[in-house]
Amino acid sequence: MAVAGEAKGERRVRSHRATRAAILDAARRVATRNGARNLSLRATAAEAGFAPAALYGYFRNKDELLLALASDDLSAIARAMRVAIEQPDAISPFAAASSAALALLQQTETIAAAAAALRHCAGKSESERIFNGRLISALNALSRATGQIPQSRAAQVDVVLLAAALTGLAVFARSGRLSALGFGTDELVRRLDAKYSESAKKQS
């Protein structure tokens, strides 16, 4: 009897995960089509073929849904940075990781849109906890690319500043402002790499 109960519980967990994944896939299609800031539970439910009320068993509101998408994107960015710095032709690990992160950041607006969602979910949701964990993972991947272990407060601040710079560059690139100003991301990443390397040498 216990074995049958455990099997039933496992099936329930698998079903829940599969449905959640289907909802997130639908939400990403809606976000890609309409923009992440225009994401809604109703549109996501329609895309997934569910009744709107069914989504509340997985996400309490639009903000939690958006944070879940942004969390997945942070994981993808962290993975891309780790892969980039392992490439044999990567002249600079930081430049390789930064270029990989920028390429993904330019493809999605979920992380930028998550800023407003975080204000509404602050301190009270599992979605925020997961987002924070994925953010730390991405920051660790970026730190690894710099070749420094962020044990000191100053080193941790440096990594956050570098992440903020890359995120800002992605916003500029997505809006077309970089090209309008006559800049390319490769040029700016090389400059950022040179500046950071110079600063790191002075501190060592």
C-alpha positions in Angstrom: 0.0 0.0 0.0 2.8 2.4 0.9 4.6 1.7 -2.4 1.4 2.4 -4.4 0.9 5.6 -2.4 4.5 6.7 -3.1 4.0 6.0 -6.8 0.9 8.0 -6.9 2.7 10.9 -5.2 5.5 10.8 -7.7 3.0 10.8 -10.6 1.4 13.8 -9.0 4.7 15.6 -8.7 5.6 14.8 -12.3 2.2 16.0 -13.5 2.6 19.2 -11.6 6.0 19.9 -13.0 4.9 19.1 -16.5 1.9 21.4 -16.3 4.0 24.2 -14.8 6.5 23.8 -17.7 3.7 23.9 -20.2 2.4 27.1 -18.6 5.9 28.7 -18.7 6.3 27.7 -22.4 3.0 29.4 -23.1 3.9 32.4 -21.1 7.2 32.8 -23.0 5.3 32.6 -26.3 2.9 35.3 -25.1 5.8 37.5 -23.8 7.7 37.1 -27.1 4.6 38.1 -29.1 3.2 40.8 -26.9 6.1 41.9 -24.8 7.0 40.7 -21.3 5.5 43.8 -19.7 2.1 42.9 -21.3 2.1 39.4 -20.0 -1.1 38.3 -18.3 -2.4 35.1 -16.7 -5.5 35.2 -18.9 -3.5 35.4 -22.2 -1.1 32.7 -20.9 -4.0 30.4 -20.0 -5.6 30.9 -23.4 -2.2 30.1 -25.1 -1.8 27.0 -22.9 -5.3 25.8 -23.4 -6.3 26.1 -19.7 -9.0 27.9 -17.9 -7.6 31.1 -16.3 -8.4 29.8 -12.8 -6.2 26.7 -13.4 -3.1 28.9 -13.4 -3.6 30.0 -9.8 -2.6 26.6 -8.6 0.9 27.4 -10.0 1.3 31.2 -9.9 -0.6 33.6 -7.7 -0.4 36.5 -10.1 1.3 37.9 -13.2 4.3 39.0 -11.2 5.1 35.5 -10.0 4.7 34.2 -13.6 7.1 36.9 -14.9 9.6 36.2 -12.1 9.6 32.5 -13.1 10.4 33.3 -16.7 13.1 35.7 -15.6 14.6 33.1 -13.3 14.8 30.6 -16.2 16.5 33.3 -18.3 19.0 33.9 -15.5 19.8 30.2 -15.5 20.4 30.3 -19.2 22.7 33.3 -18.9 24.7 31.6 -16.2 25.1 28.5 -18.3 26.1 30.5 -21.4 28.8 32.3 -19.4 30.2 29.1 -18.0 30.3 27.5 -21.4 31.9 30.6 -23.0 34.8 30.8 -20.7 35.7 27.2 -21.4 36.1 27.7 -25.1 39.7 27.3 -26.3 39.5 30.4 -28.5 38.3 32.6 -25.7 41.1 35.3 -25.5 39.6 36.9 -22.5 37.2 34.8 -20.2 35.5 38.0 -19.1 34.9 39.2 -22.6 33.7 35.8 -23.7 31.3 35.5 -20.8 30.1 39.1 -21.2 29.4 38.6 -24.9 27.5 35.4 -24.2 25.4 37.2 -21.5 24.7 40.2 -23.7 23.5 38.0 -26.6 20.9 36.4 -24.4 20.0 39.7 -22.6 19.2 41.3 -25.9 16.8 38.5 -26.9 14.6 38.9 -23.9 13.1 41.6 -21.8 11.9 39.4 -18.9 14.8 40.4 -16.6 14.2 44.1 -17.1 10.5 43.6 -16.7 11.1 41.6 -13.5 12.2 44.8 -11.7 8.6 45.9 -11.3 7.4 42.4 -10.4 10.0 42.1 -7.6 8.6 45.2 -6.0 5.2 43.5 -5.7 6.6 40.1 -4.6 9.3 41.4 -2.2 9.8 39.2 0.8 6.6 37.1 0.3 6.9 34.6 -2.5 8.7 31.5 -3.5 9.2 33.1 -7.0 11.3 35.8 -5.4 13.5 33.3 -3.6 14.1 31.3 -6.7 14.9 34.5 -8.7 17.4 35.6 -6.1 19.1 32.2 -6.1 19.4 32.2 -9.9 20.7 35.8 -9.8 23.4 34.7 -7.4 24.3 31.8 -9.7 24.7 34.3 -12.6 26.8 36.6 -10.5 29.0 33.7 -9.5 29.5 32.8 -13.2 30.4 36.4 -14.0 32.8 36.4 -11.0 34.5 33.3 -12.3 35.0 34.9 -15.7 36.9 37.8 -14.0 39.2 35.2 -12.5 38.5 36.6 -9.0 36.8 35.0 -6.0 34.4 37.5 -4.5 35.4 37.0 -0.9 35.8 40.6 0.0 33.1 43.2 0.0 35.0 45.2 -2.6 35.2 42.2 -5.0 31.5 41.5 -4.6 30.7 45.1 -5.4 32.9 44.9 -8.5 30.9 41.9 -9.8 27.5 43.7 -9.2 28.8 46.8 -11.0 29.9 44.7 -14.0 26.6 42.9 -14.1 24.8 46.3 -13.9 27.0 47.6 -16.8 26.2 44.5 -19.0 22.4 44.8 -18.2 22.5 48.5 -19.1 24.3 47.7 -22.4 21.7 45.2 -23.2 18.9 47.7 -22.6 20.7 50.2 -24.8 21.2 47.6 -27.5 17.6 46.4 -27.4 16.3 49.9 -27.8 18.6 50.6 -30.8 20.4 53.4 -28.9 23.8 51.8 -29.2 23.7 51.6 -32.9 22.1 55.1 -33.1 25.1 56.4 -31.1 27.5 54.6 -33.3 28.6 51.9 -30.9 28.7 48.1 -31.0 28.5 45.7 -28.1 31.9 44.1 -29.0 33.7 47.4 -28.8 32.2 48.2 -25.4 32.8 44.8 -24.0 36.5 45.0 -24.9 36.7 48.4 -23.3 35.0 47.2 -20.1 37.3 44.2 -20.1 40.4 46.4 -20.4 39.1 48.8 -17.7 38.3 46.1 -15.3 41.6 44.2 -15.9 43.5 47.5 -15.3 41.6 48.1 -12.1 42.0 44.6 -10.8 45.8 44.7 -11.4 46.1 47.9 -9.4 44.2 46.4 -6.5 46.2 43.1 -6.5 
